[in-house]
Each structure stands twice: as C-alpha cells, then as structure tokens.
Amino acid sequence: PEDVSIVSFDDAKIQEARTVKVLSVVHPKFELGRMTARNLLRMMHDPEWRHHNYAYQFPVAFNAGNSVNDIRFYKAN
C-alpha cells in the first residue's frame, strides 16, 4: 500500500488465501442473478416488459482489506 493501492469490485474468493487483502466493494451476486433471471423470464412471456426500466439499487458492503494506504497520511504531509 505504500507504493501501489489495489481496489476490487467483487470480493473474489481467490483473495481468501492471500496475505494482502484487497479493498473491495461487495455486491449481492445471488440477488442480482435472481432478479435478472426473473426479469428475463417476464420479458420472454410479456412483450410489455421489454420496455420496462430495469434500474435497481442494491445494498453493498465494503471490505477494507490492507491493500490501500490511509489517504489521510497524504493529506497531512
């Protein structure tokens, strides 16, 4: 983190065995897949749904990890 900061958007399981834990935004993969499948099925059976707005907001979590230095360090110097 002193030289390079790494940020991820998926909290991938591959990171579990690493000594460097990547800062990550975690999104609800199962819920996103479930809603997508439901909407695709509705679109296949109901032509009106093909013009529906599919914007959704999901709650996300934040795993701080240890791959990013504290930005306050740079602001203070």
Buried (B, 14 or more C-beta within 10 A) or exposed (E): BEEEEEEBEEBEEEBEEEEEBBBBEBBEEEEEEEBEEEBEEEBEEEEEBEEEEEEEEEEEEEEEBEBBEEEEEEEEE
